[in-house]
Amino acid sequence: MTSPKTLDPALFQRVVQTAESVDFCNQLCREHNLRLRRGIYSLSVVVWLMIFQRLNGKGTLSSAVQWLAANTTSLPTCKRVLDGRISMRTGGYCQARQKMPTLVASTVTDHLFVKLQEQMRAPLPEVARPVFVVDGSSLRLAHQKELVEAFPPGHNQHGENHWPTMRIVVFHDAHTGLATRPSWGPMYGPQAVSEQALARQALDRLPVEAIVLGDGNFGIFAFAHSVQQTQRPLLFRLTGSRAEKVLGGTPLRQGRRRKVVWRASRFELNAHPDLPAGASIEGWMVACRNPARREEILYFFTTLDLKPRRILALYKLRWNIETDLRSLKRTVNLHQITSRATAMVEKEVLLAVTAYNVVRAVMYLAAGRAGLTPRQLSFSAAQDAVLAAWPHLQRATTETQYRRELERLLQRVTQTRLPTRSRQRSYPREVWGRGGQFPSRKSSLRKEAQR
């Protein structure tokens, strides 16, 4: 399915440049009584340098400062800029990152998502609503005292792990790939938070007409009830045992559906005190044969009045979030964050999502020009094209120059179409053994205890 409409390049320019504009940042500071930072590293410059770091494979502070020194047209006018005396040291940029309020990063992330999503809406053939898929993942953080306390490491039978771990949950548009502002929390420790609880926090960031799609991990009554309270349609896969309880023990043949009332069990009422007594959800139970495993039956609960084959077609979109999370974690380099403070980690996560959405917007524009869907293009190659075009877009002094550079960028991105596999892989997906015989590193306290 191709995009029903294309995103106007001029509108894309206004939307993206609003987040970096001085006026936008100044207005944000006035609304929230934040201190305005003047000089080279203003809020708008810091925001876009942090986005540049995520687009750049190296992603160091030095690479951002070097890029800034070579592209001074977007800098505020001051004596050091006019005299060409921009220091190559990273201390000033590092301090500016630390002093930037997290509220600025979250507002920029929300602003860009809302503006892009309003223009990139593309209803799917099965439904006339956008479909947002939810899933969770984990991020590895630097081993610092503050981060260890906020996001404790996990442990297993061999002892405690070394790296602090953050749990993150994000909603992605199934068609365009746009990501909402994520929710996060500790994955381990006494304050550990579940993926379902984080997903409930992120519900309000979705478009009001969005369909919420989730796998079996999110197919629990508490989360389904939260989605229902927001007046949004839902489609969740249920485990076999949970589906049997919802069906009341009456089997449902594959390819069939049945109207049911899903009621909260006593266990769920005890585990979630916020649920009202007698809470229930009316919907459909649908049974479909798994196309990949013919002997397996998939069970779905949905509030959509659609035939089973359409429900199965919608559920197949769930796999998109697996590749989206891979792009967000590996291609945008969010899988391991090197910042040493909790506030900086949060800002890194937020602006990494912003950088990801900028690439998705460019892919949407290019796909509309070529008559393709955004997911037929390579995210990694599109990110490389955006990074290569970034200096030229920043140097554009007029709208005509900007649109000309943007047209060149889109032309290159349209050539990043992914190959269509006509057959299965010639090699199986297997993991090589790590090998190595080095002993495990142990802390000094543990060594003393073993003596």
Secondary structure per residue as TSV (DSSP state, phi and psi in degrees):
chain	resnum	aa	ss	phi	psi
A	1	M	-	360.0	126.7
A	2	T	-	-87.1	163.0
A	3	S	-	-66.1	130.9
A	4	P	S	-67.4	-22.6
A	5	K	S	-148.8	155.1
A	6	T	-	-101.2	154.6
A	7	L	-	-83.4	123.2
A	8	D	-	-61.8	124.9
A	9	P	H	-56.9	-37.4
A	10	A	H	-64.5	-38.9
A	11	L	H	-68.0	-40.1
A	12	F	H	-58.5	-41.8
A	13	Q	H	-61.4	-45.1
A	14	R	H	-65.8	-41.2
A	15	V	H	-64.8	-49.2
A	16	V	H	-69.7	-40.4
A	17	Q	H	-74.8	-18.6
A	18	T	H	-61.2	-39.6
A	19	A	H	-66.1	-26.9
A	20	E	H	-99.8	-3.2
A	21	S	-	-72.8	148.9
A	22	V	H	-65.4	-39.3
A	23	D	H	-62.3	-41.8
A	24	F	H	-62.8	-46.6
A	25	C	H	-66.3	-39.1
A	26	N	H	-65.1	-41.6
A	27	Q	H	-63.3	-39.6
A	28	L	H	-62.1	-42.0
A	29	C	H	-65.3	-40.6
A	30	R	H	-66.0	-39.4
A	31	E	H	-65.2	-33.0
A	32	H	T	-113.2	15.1
A	33	N	T	55.6	45.0
A	34	L	-	-97.8	151.5
A	35	R	-	-76.4	131.3
A	36	L	-	-77.2	131.3
A	37	R	-	-100.7	126.1
A	38	R	-	-109.0	169.6
A	39	G	S	104.9	-164.1
A	40	I	S	-65.4	-47.1
A	41	Y	S	-92.1	69.8
A	42	S	-	-74.6	172.6
A	43	L	H	-59.8	-43.7
A	44	S	H	-64.0	-38.7
A	45	V	H	-67.6	-42.5
A	46	V	H	-63.5	-41.7
A	47	V	H	-58.3	-48.8
A	48	W	H	-76.9	-24.5
A	49	L	H	-69.3	-37.5
A	50	M	H	-68.8	-34.5
A	51	I	H	-66.5	-41.5
A	52	F	H	-59.9	-39.5
A	53	Q	H	-59.7	-38.0
A	54	R	H	-72.6	-31.7
A	55	L	H	-76.4	-27.4
A	56	N	S	-83.1	130.5
A	57	G	S	-60.9	-36.0
A	58	K	S	-72.7	-47.7
A	59	G	-	66.1	25.7
A	60	T	-	-90.5	164.6
A	61	L	H	-62.4	-37.5
A	62	S	H	-64.1	-41.4
A	63	S	H	-63.8	-36.2
A	64	A	H	-68.0	-42.6
A	65	V	H	-66.8	-41.1
A	66	Q	H	-62.2	-40.8
A	67	W	H	-64.7	-40.3
A	68	L	H	-64.0	-40.7
A	69	A	H	-65.9	-29.2
A	70	A	H	-87.2	-9.7
A	71	N	-	-134.7	77.8
A	72	T	-	-91.7	0.0
A	73	T	T	-66.3	-27.5
A	74	S	T	-91.3	2.1
A	75	L	S	-83.0	151.0
A	76	P	-	-66.0	147.3
A	77	T	-	-72.9	122.2
A	78	C	-	-152.0	170.7
A	79	K	H	-62.3	-40.8
A	80	R	H	-65.4	-36.4
A	81	V	H	-69.3	-43.6
A	82	L	H	-65.0	-35.4
A	83	D	H	-87.0	-3.7
A	84	G	T	68.7	33.7
A	85	R	-	-110.7	50.0
A	86	I	-	-83.5	120.5
A	87	S	-	-67.4	141.4
A	88	M	-	-86.6	-0.7
A	89	R	-	-75.3	150.1
A	90	T	S	-94.3	-0.8
A	91	G	H	-61.3	-44.5
A	92	G	H	-63.5	-43.4
A	93	Y	H	-66.0	-40.1
A	94	C	H	-61.4	-44.7
A	95	Q	H	-66.1	-37.3
A	96	A	H	-65.6	-37.6
A	97	R	H	-62.3	-43.3
A	98	Q	H	-68.0	-35.6
A	99	K	H	-81.3	-17.0
A	100	M	S	-66.6	124.4
A	101	P	-	-63.8	144.8
A	102	T	H	-61.5	-29.2
A	103	L	H	-58.6	-35.3
A	104	V	H	-64.2	-46.2
A	105	A	H	-63.7	-43.3
A	106	S	H	-67.5	-37.9
A	107	T	H	-67.3	-41.6
A	108	V	H	-62.5	-42.3
A	109	T	H	-62.2	-46.6
A	110	D	H	-65.0	-42.6
A	111	H	H	-61.1	-48.3
A	112	L	H	-65.2	-40.4
A	113	F	H	-63.4	-47.2
A	114	V	H	-61.7	-47.1
A	115	K	H	-66.1	-41.1
A	116	L	H	-70.6	-40.8
A	117	Q	H	-65.8	-32.2
A	118	E	H	-63.2	-31.9
A	119	Q	H	-97.6	-15.6
A	120	M	-	-107.3	22.3
A	121	R	-	-69.9	130.2
A	122	A	-	-141.7	93.4
A	123	P	-	-59.0	142.4
A	124	L	-	-82.8	160.5
A	125	P	S	-59.7	-33.3
A	126	E	S	-73.5	-33.5
A	127	V	-	-141.2	159.6
A	128	A	S	-99.3	27.4
A	129	R	S	-128.8	153.0
A	130	P	-	-70.1	143.9
A	131	V	E	-109.2	124.8
A	132	F	E	-114.3	125.6
A	133	V	E	-98.3	137.6
A	134	V	E	-112.5	140.5
A	135	D	E	-161.3	164.2
A	136	G	E	-122.7	165.1
A	137	S	E	-156.6	-174.3
A	138	S	E	-133.0	149.5
A	139	L	E	-123.2	139.4
A	140	R	E	-93.4	133.5
A	141	L	E	-113.3	167.9
A	142	A	-	-70.4	147.6
A	143	H	-	-82.6	87.0
A	144	Q	-	-125.4	150.9
A	145	K	H	-55.9	-45.4
A	146	E	H	-62.9	-40.6
A	147	L	H	-74.2	-33.9
A	148	V	H	-64.1	-37.6
A	149	E	H	-72.6	-37.2
A	150	A	H	-79.9	-36.8
A	151	F	S	-132.7	79.1
A	152	P	-	-58.0	146.4
A	153	P	-	-68.2	159.1
A	154	G	-	-82.8	-177.0
A	155	H	E	-151.9	158.8
A	156	N	E	-141.0	-163.3
A	157	Q	T	-66.4	-15.0
A	158	H	T	-94.5	-5.5
A	159	G	E	125.9	-167.5
A	160	E	E	-82.3	140.5
A	161	N	-	-72.2	168.9
A	162	H	S	-93.2	-39.4
A	163	W	S	-91.0	131.9
A	164	P	-	-61.3	146.9
A	165	T	E	-128.9	128.4
A	166	M	E	-104.3	133.2
A	167	R	E	-93.5	135.2
A	168	I	E	-133.5	141.2
A	169	V	E	-130.1	135.1
A	170	V	E	-143.7	147.2
A	171	F	E	-100.2	135.0
A	172	H	E	-122.6	140.2
A	173	D	E	-68.4	125.4
A	174	A	T	-65.1	-27.0
A	175	H	T	-93.9	-53.1
A	176	T	T	-88.5	-22.6
A	177	G	-	86.3	-2.4
A	178	L	-	-57.0	141.7
A	179	A	B	-114.0	138.7
A	180	T	-	-79.3	170.7
A	181	R	-	-63.1	125.3
A	182	P	-	-76.9	165.5
A	183	S	E	-111.6	148.5
A	184	W	E	-146.4	166.1
A	185	G	E	-175.7	177.6
A	186	P	E	-68.0	141.2
A	187	M	S	-89.2	-27.7
A	188	Y	S	-129.7	173.4
A	189	G	S	93.0	177.7
A	190	P	T	-65.9	-23.3
A	191	Q	T	-102.2	18.9
A	192	A	-	-58.7	141.0
A	193	V	-	-121.2	142.9
A	194	S	-	-81.8	162.4
A	195	E	H	-64.5	-35.8
A	196	Q	H	-65.8	-39.9
A	197	A	H	-65.4	-39.8
A	198	L	H	-66.7	-37.4
A	199	A	H	-64.9	-36.0
A	200	R	H	-64.5	-34.3
A	201	Q	H	-67.0	-31.8
A	202	A	H	-89.3	-3.7
A	203	L	G	-60.4	-39.9
A	204	D	G	-67.6	-11.9
A	205	R	G	-87.5	-4.6
A	206	L	S	-81.8	154.6
A	207	P	-	-58.9	147.7
A	208	V	T	-64.3	-27.6
A	209	E	T	-96.8	8.9
A	210	A	-	-70.9	146.4
A	211	I	E	-93.4	130.6
A	212	V	E	-96.5	122.5
A	213	L	E	-118.5	128.8
A	214	G	E	-143.9	157.0
A	215	D	-	-85.8	-174.5
A	216	G	G	-58.2	-27.5
A	217	N	G	-64.4	-29.7
A	218	F	G	-100.2	-0.5
A	219	G	-	-83.4	59.3
A	220	I	S	-119.7	158.9
A	221	F	H	-64.4	-41.7
A	222	A	H	-59.3	-45.1
A	223	F	H	-71.9	-40.1
A	224	A	H	-60.9	-38.6
A	225	H	H	-66.3	-38.4
A	226	S	H	-63.2	-40.6
A	227	V	H	-65.5	-42.2
A	228	Q	H	-61.4	-38.1
A	229	Q	H	-64.6	-21.7
A	230	T	T	-88.7	3.9
A	231	Q	T	65.3	28.6
A	232	R	-	-106.2	140.6
A	233	P	-	-65.3	157.0
A	234	L	E	-141.4	154.9
A	235	L	E	-145.6	111.4
A	236	F	E	-125.7	142.7
A	237	R	E	-84.7	138.1
A	238	L	E	-110.0	149.8
A	239	T	-	-67.6	161.3
A	240	G	H	-60.2	-42.6
A	241	S	H	-67.1	-39.9
A	242	R	H	-69.3	-39.4
A	243	A	H	-62.4	-38.3
A	244	E	H	-63.1	-38.3
A	245	K	H	-69.1	-41.2
A	246	V	H	-64.4	-36.0
A	247	L	T	-78.2	-6.0
A	248	G	T	71.5	25.2
A	249	G	T	83.3	-4.3
A	250	T	-	-88.4	120.6
A	251	P	-	-62.9	152.6
A	252	L	-	-125.0	120.2
A	253	R	-	-70.6	151.6
A	254	Q	T	-64.7	143.3
A	255	G	T	83.3	6.8
A	256	R	E	-118.2	165.6
A	257	R	E	-140.3	160.3
A	258	R	E	-148.7	139.0
A	259	K	E	-73.9	129.0
A	260	V	E	-138.0	167.5
A	261	V	E	-122.3	114.2
A	262	W	E	-89.4	116.4
A	263	R	E	-109.2	148.1
A	264	A	-	-70.3	133.2
A	265	S	-	-79.7	169.3
A	266	R	H	-63.7	-38.2
A	267	F	H	-62.4	-43.6
A	268	E	H	-67.3	-35.2
A	269	L	H	-66.8	-35.3
A	270	N	H	-72.8	-38.3
A	271	A	H	-74.9	-25.0
A	272	H	-	-128.8	85.1
A	273	P	T	-61.0	-19.5
A	274	D	T	-74.8	-12.2
A	275	L	S	-72.6	133.4
A	276	P	-	-72.1	151.2
A	277	A	T	-62.6	136.6
A	278	G	T	75.8	18.7
A	279	A	-	-62.8	138.4
A	280	S	E	-152.8	162.0
A	281	I	E	-134.7	128.8
A	282	E	E	-92.1	135.8
A	283	G	E	-171.9	-159.3
A	284	W	E	-119.3	137.8
A	285	M	E	-98.5	130.2
A	286	V	E	-126.2	135.5
A	287	A	E	-116.1	127.3
A	288	C	E	-135.3	145.6
A	289	R	E	-76.4	136.3
A	290	N	-	-69.5	118.3
A	291	P	S	-61.0	-28.7
A	292	A	S	-84.4	-26.8
A	293	R	-	-132.5	97.4
A	294	R	T	-63.0	-21.7
A	295	E	T	-84.4	-6.9
A	296	E	-	-102.2	138.9
A	297	I	E	-108.0	128.9
A	298	L	E	-98.0	136.5
A	299	Y	E	-115.3	133.7
A	300	F	E	-126.3	145.6
A	301	F	E	-115.9	130.4
A	302	T	E	-147.9	152.9
A	303	T	S	-99.4	5.1
A	304	L	S	-86.9	133.0
A	305	D	-	-89.3	73.9
A	306	L	-	-126.5	155.7
A	307	K	-	-70.2	156.2
A	308	P	H	-54.3	-39.4
A	309	R	H	-65.7	-32.9
A	310	R	H	-73.8	-35.7
A	311	I	H	-62.3	-43.2
A	312	L	H	-64.5	-39.3
A	313	A	H	-63.5	-38.2
A	314	L	H	-66.8	-41.9
A	315	Y	H	-64.4	-29.8
A	316	K	G	-61.4	-21.8
A	317	L	G	-68.7	-15.1
A	318	R	G	-60.0	-30.7
A	319	W	G	-63.8	-21.9
A	320	N	H	-58.8	-33.9
A	321	I	H	-70.6	-22.9
A	322	E	H	-65.1	-44.6
A	323	T	H	-72.1	-31.2
A	324	D	H	-65.2	-44.7
A	325	L	H	-65.3	-35.3
A	326	R	H	-62.8	-42.6
A	327	S	I	-64.3	-40.8
A	328	L	I	-68.8	-39.2
A	329	K	I	-86.2	-41.8
A	330	R	I	-96.0	-48.5
A	331	T	I	-73.1	-39.5
A	332	V	T	-89.4	1.5
A	333	N	T	61.4	45.9
A	334	L	-	-99.9	-2.5
A	335	H	S	-66.9	-28.9
A	336	Q	E	-136.9	117.3
A	337	I	E	-101.6	129.4
A	338	T	-	-95.0	-4.8
A	339	S	-	-61.9	150.7
A	340	R	-	-107.3	0.1
A	341	A	S	-126.1	150.1
A	342	T	H	-60.3	-43.8
A	343	A	H	-62.0	-40.5
A	344	M	H	-69.4	-36.1
A	345	V	H	-60.1	-44.5
A	346	E	H	-63.5	-41.7
A	347	K	H	-66.6	-35.9
A	348	E	H	-63.0	-43.5
A	349	V	H	-63.3	-46.3
A	350	L	H	-63.0	-47.5
A	351	L	H	-78.6	-18.8
A	352	A	H	-67.2	-40.1
A	353	V	H	-64.7	-37.7
A	354	T	H	-62.9	-44.4
A	355	A	H	-61.9	-41.4
A	356	Y	H	-59.6	-43.9
A	357	N	H	-68.1	-33.0
A	358	V	H	-61.9	-43.1
A	359	V	H	-65.1	-40.4
A	360	R	H	-62.7	-37.2
A	361	A	H	-65.2	-41.4
A	362	V	H	-64.5	-40.1
A	363	M	H	-63.5	-38.6
A	364	Y	H	-63.9	-44.3
A	365	L	H	-60.2	-47.9
A	366	A	H	-65.8	-40.3
A	367	A	H	-63.7	-39.4
A	368	G	H	-62.9	-35.2
A	369	R	H	-69.6	-35.5
A	370	A	H	-94.1	0.4
A	371	G	T	71.2	32.4
A	372	L	-	-117.3	174.0
A	373	T	-	-92.8	152.5
A	374	P	G	-57.7	-31.0
A	375	R	G	-80.7	-0.9
A	376	Q	G	-84.9	-4.4
A	377	L	B	-104.8	153.3
A	378	S	-	-81.1	122.9
A	379	F	H	-65.5	-43.0
A	380	S	H	-61.9	-45.6
A	381	A	H	-67.6	-37.0
A	382	A	H	-64.9	-37.7
A	383	Q	H	-64.0	-41.4
A	384	D	H	-61.7	-39.7
A	385	A	H	-66.8	-40.6
A	386	V	H	-63.5	-42.9
A	387	L	H	-64.3	-39.0
A	388	A	H	-67.9	-34.2
A	389	A	H	-86.0	-12.0
A	390	W	H	-54.3	-49.6
A	391	P	H	-61.1	-38.0
A	392	H	H	-68.6	-37.4
A	393	L	H	-67.3	-37.6
A	394	Q	H	-70.7	-30.4
A	395	R	H	-80.9	-14.2
A	396	A	-	-62.7	125.6
A	397	T	-	-99.6	-15.7
A	398	T	S	-127.3	162.6
A	399	E	H	-64.9	-34.3
A	400	T	H	-63.1	-44.8
A	401	Q	H	-63.9	-41.6
A	402	Y	H	-61.5	-45.6
A	403	R	H	-66.8	-34.1
A	404	R	H	-65.6	-43.6
A	405	E	H	-67.0	-37.2
A	406	L	H	-65.8	-37.2
A	407	E	H	-63.8	-39.1
A	408	R	H	-64.1	-40.4
A	409	L	H	-62.9	-46.2
A	410	L	H	-63.8	-36.9
A	411	Q	H	-62.1	-38.4
A	412	R	H	-71.6	-38.8
A	413	V	H	-67.3	-33.8
A	414	T	T	-63.0	-18.2
A	415	Q	T	-89.6	5.9
A	416	T	-	-100.5	29.8
A	417	R	B	-63.3	135.9
A	418	L	-	-73.4	146.6
A	419	P	-	-70.1	149.1
A	420	T	-	-92.6	116.2
A	421	R	-	-76.6	120.8
A	422	S	S	-88.5	-11.3
A	423	R	S	-153.5	173.3
A	424	Q	-	-70.9	165.1
A	425	R	-	-59.6	146.3
A	426	S	S	-80.3	-4.4
A	427	Y	S	-137.8	145.3
A	428	P	-	-75.3	155.5
A	429	R	-	-82.3	104.9
A	430	E	-	-134.1	154.3
A	431	V	-	-102.1	128.2
A	432	W	-	-72.7	145.8
A	433	G	-	-65.4	146.3
A	434	R	-	-75.3	-33.2
A	435	G	-	67.6	-163.5
A	436	G	-	83.8	138.3
A	437	Q	-	-121.6	20.3
A	438	F	-	-70.2	142.9
A	439	P	-	-69.6	155.4
A	440	S	-	-69.9	139.9
A	441	R	-	-77.3	133.9
A	442	K	-	-124.3	148.5
A	443	S	-	-70.1	162.0
A	444	S	H	-64.5	-35.2
A	445	L	H	-65.0	-40.1
A	446	R	H	-68.1	-35.3
A	447	K	H	-65.7	-40.2
A	448	E	H	-63.6	-38.3
A	449	A	H	-68.0	-26.4
A	450	Q	H	-83.7	-12.5
A	451	R	-	-77.5	360.0
